[in-house]
């Protein structure tokens, strides 16, 4: 049941590229371009990025997998899924 809860909230991100903004973030925060695009996308969509990458976990838009699972278990226990 927990995986149904995870999949229910997942979205596939498509759309126009914001390469300039992601590149600016990469330069300012000393990130790879693909990591900066993950952070940029999470910020612009106002969602959390689940990661175990220590260099990304310093950003408020991220949470580690344990925190994500704890949040899902908490949500699931409140709704009795």
Secondary structure, 3 states (H helix, E strand, C coil): CHHHHHHHHCCCCCCCCCHHHHHHHHHHHCCCHHHHHHHHHHHHHCCCEECCCCCCCCCCCEECHHHHHHHHHHHHHHHCC
